[in-house]
Amino acid sequence: MKDSSKIGGDEEFDQRNKKFVNSMNKNKSLLKKSKDWIDNVFDYEYVYHFRWLGRPIIQFPQDMIALQELIWNTKPDFIIESGIARGGSLIFHASILELLNHGKVIGIDIDIRKHNRKEIENHPLFKRIKLIEGSSIDDSVINQIKKIIKNKKKIMVLLDSHHTEQHVLEELKKYSSFVKSGSYIIVFDTVIEDLKKHHSTNRPWGHGNNPRTAISKFLKNNKRFKIDKEIHKKLLITSCPDGYLKCIKN
Ligand SMILES: C[S@@+](CC[C@H](N)C(=O)[O-])C[C@H]1O[C@@H](n2cnc3c(N)ncnc32)[C@H](O)[C@@H]1O
């Protein structure tokens, strides 16, 4: 096998990686181990244990790397995220946009706690962030978003709020019109469908009723988006298997 440091241009390097990713995804034992690992770490609230530039972010670090790649590749004018929690993901997006010197973030949450709002508003990257309090599917929230984005073309949407099928499907219907060819909608927590049942105890979502089932219903009637399988195939560890949706036509 060729030493990877001896590989020439990016194209050759990418082709080589693609081959490895494909063969990695044929390794049933590795796929099972990855699934088991995710299931296991959920028992310890693994995704809560990280911060981005000071704020807690509730994500797998692998998904953060994938997001960074997507933001770099698509250079969005706006990143809209439903589900803010403690603000770490908003700060994450804002920090990458700051490096690009382009774009703003809109964060929507039904309940922006006072202490979280204070920390987010005092953060140096708040200059790239707008907060909207309300339910992500509320018409008044959608109208506020429309006013902010006006006629900007490149919009990336991240859905990470209430994880029932009904809510996510409604979000997909309402937010997909903002996203144009080449941009993405990322639907978080599709992994709920793969996790053991006890992870959804006392939750209004679970097997058969979660972001993954919402995507299946959405894609039956919407041919503008397709699942970008290459992303979760290379991550293996992700909260969004089948959740990276690429817009393929306007
Ligand atoms: C998983 S957390 C978001 C995590 C955040 N994106 C991050 O990466 O750090 C989910 C958030 O969704 C919010 N939420 C729940 N229902 C909502 C709704 N109908 N509309 C908007 N936000 C909602 C909750 O208040 C909570 O803060």
Ligand as a Chemical Component Dictionary entry (heavy atoms), coordinates in Angstrom:
data_LIG
# 
_chem_comp.id                   LIG 
_chem_comp.type                 NON-POLYMER 
_chem_comp.pdbx_formal_charge   0 
_chem_comp.three_letter_code    LIG 
# 
loop_
_chem_comp_atom.comp_id 
_chem_comp_atom.atom_id 
_chem_comp_atom.alt_atom_id 
_chem_comp_atom.type_symbol 
_chem_comp_atom.charge 
_chem_comp_atom.model_Cartn_x 
_chem_comp_atom.model_Cartn_y 
_chem_comp_atom.model_Cartn_z 
_chem_comp_atom.pdbx_ordinal 
LIG C1  C1  C 0  -30.859 19.194 21.740 1  
LIG S1  S1  S 1  -31.137 20.810 22.325 2  
LIG C2  C2  C 0  -30.246 21.791 21.145 3  
LIG C3  C3  C 0  -28.767 21.594 21.204 4  
LIG C4  C4  C 0  -27.957 22.598 20.443 5  
LIG N1  N1  N 0  -28.287 22.637 19.053 6  
LIG C5  C5  C 0  -26.484 22.273 20.581 7  
LIG O1  O1  O 0  -25.923 21.644 19.663 8  
LIG O2  O2  O -1 -25.878 22.633 21.607 9  
LIG C6  C6  C 0  -32.823 21.052 21.950 10 
LIG C7  C7  C 0  -33.397 22.445 22.177 11 
LIG O3  O3  O 0  -34.618 22.542 21.449 12 
LIG C8  C8  C 0  -35.487 23.397 22.125 13 
LIG N2  N2  N 0  -36.874 23.175 21.647 14 
LIG C9  C9  C 0  -37.762 22.239 22.056 15 
LIG N3  N3  N 0  -38.916 22.373 21.382 16 
LIG C10 C10 C 0  -38.763 23.415 20.526 17 
LIG C11 C11 C 0  -39.579 24.039 19.562 18 
LIG N4  N4  N 0  -40.842 23.643 19.352 19 
LIG N5  N5  N 0  -39.082 25.077 18.868 20 
LIG C12 C12 C 0  -37.815 25.516 19.073 21 
LIG N6  N6  N 0  -36.997 24.971 19.974 22 
LIG C13 C13 C 0  -37.448 23.927 20.694 23 
LIG C14 C14 C 0  -35.248 23.082 23.595 24 
LIG O4  O4  O 0  -35.659 24.185 24.398 25 
LIG C15 C15 C 0  -33.749 22.802 23.624 26 
LIG O5  O5  O 0  -33.029 23.953 24.012 27 
# 
loop_
_chem_comp_bond.comp_id 
_chem_comp_bond.atom_id_1 
_chem_comp_bond.atom_id_2 
_chem_comp_bond.value_order 
_chem_comp_bond.pdbx_ordinal 
LIG C1  S1  SING 1  
LIG S1  C2  SING 2  
LIG S1  C6  SING 3  
LIG C2  C3  SING 4  
LIG C3  C4  SING 5  
LIG C4  N1  SING 6  
LIG C4  C5  SING 7  
LIG C5  O1  DOUB 8  
LIG C5  O2  SING 9  
LIG C6  C7  SING 10 
LIG C7  O3  SING 11 
LIG C7  C15 SING 12 
LIG O3  C8  SING 13 
LIG C8  N2  SING 14 
LIG C8  C14 SING 15 
LIG N2  C9  SING 16 
LIG N2  C13 SING 17 
LIG C9  N3  DOUB 18 
LIG N3  C10 SING 19 
LIG C10 C11 SING 20 
LIG C10 C13 DOUB 21 
LIG C11 N4  SING 22 
LIG C11 N5  DOUB 23 
LIG N5  C12 SING 24 
LIG C12 N6  DOUB 25 
LIG N6  C13 SING 26 
LIG C14 O4  SING 27 
LIG C14 C15 SING 28 
LIG C15 O5  SING 29 
# 
